[in-house]
């Protein structure tokens, strides 16, 4: 299977707010990269939904980024380590882009 990721994923364990037009949820981010993140949730948003993800880095930098849900897993796959959740592609930083880039490059 060919990897289509442009950026390396970095494991993390951050709480984040994920907001769409209809829903706001406080969830857990499992990994992050320059281009997006994976958020664990039993009830993921629908692929194609646009959301705003807000979180604070371990260095206390507030980050807010518009993102698109590109895929969702609603049933855990016991053959892999895939958890239920959703993959997000970052579209535009609302707040904290420089802080995010500095943190992700550490």
GIPE-V633489 format. One line per field, one symbol per residue. psi: psi as a letter, one per 20 degrees, with the letter a starting at -180 (. if undefined). A space follows every 10 residues. Layout:
psi=???
This chain:
psi=pppjphqqqp qrmqqqpopa hhqpqoapph rqrhiarppp qhnqrpphqp rppprprhjk pppppprpoh qqoipqoiia jprqbqpqpp gpphpkgghg ggghi.
